[in-house]
Amino acid sequence: MADAPGEPTPTSSSKDPSSFLSEIHGAPITVKLNSGVEYKGELQSVDGYMNIALENTEEYVNGERKNRYGDVFIRGNNVLYISADK
């Protein structure tokens, strides 16, 4: 059966969120909070509630670096999105 026009088609590059998160473990990421604050650091762990632990973390407010932290724990209900950095 063919897909209807305009509908997304699955590709070999499609990933579920848990496989994406396991692939970026230890990699630099950006976490944007619902408040607009961003944290950039190395992903150390994430759980089923999207609680995130980062190392070597920098905090950005309105695009400007405000603080540096060694370790940061972010509660999952505050997370707007997670982005893998290059």
N, C-alpha and C positions, 0 to 999 in steps of 0.2 A: 504494500500500500504506500503510495507516494504521500509526502508531506504536503499540507495545504500551503499555497503561496503566502509568504510573509511569516510563517511559523519557523521558529528556530529549529535547526536540525542538530542532533547530537553529533559530535565529532570525536576523534580520538584524543583531542586535547581537552575535552570536557573533564572536569574534576569535581569531586564532592568536597565540601569544606574540610572534612577531617584529613583527607589525603593532601590537600593544599597546605594545611597547617603542619602536618608531619614533614612535608618537603622543605618548609622554610625554617624548621627548628634550628636555632643557632645562627640564623641569617639576620641581617639588618632589616627592620620593619618600621613602619609608621602606624601608630594607633591613634585614630581621631576619636575624641570623646563627644558625647552629645552636647557638651558645653562649648565645643569648638577648639578646645585645647588639644594639641598634638604632642605625642611622645614618640621619640625616635630612639631605638635601641636594638639590642640583639635579643631575639625571642628565646627564652629559656624554657618556658612551659605554658601550656594552655589546657584548661579542663573543659568538661562538658557544659559548664555554665558560662564559658568564654572568659573566665578569670584568666588574666595574663600576667606572667612574670617576665620582666625585661632586665637586662644588664647593660651597663655603660649607656645610660639613658640621658637624653636631653629633652627638656620641656620647651615647647614653643607656644606662645600666645600671640595671636594675630600675625603669625609668620616670623616673629622675633624670638630668638632664644632667650629664655628667662632663667633657667636653672640647669645644672648638671647633677645627676644622681648616679650612684653606683648601681643599686638595685631598686626596681619599682614594681609594685603589685597593683594591678588595675582590676577593679571589680567589673565583671562582665556586663552587668546591666547598664554601665556607663559608656560602653563601646558603641560607636556609630559604625566604624569600619576598621579593618586591618588591611594594610597594603604592604606587599613585599617591595623593598627598595633594591635598586640595582647596584 
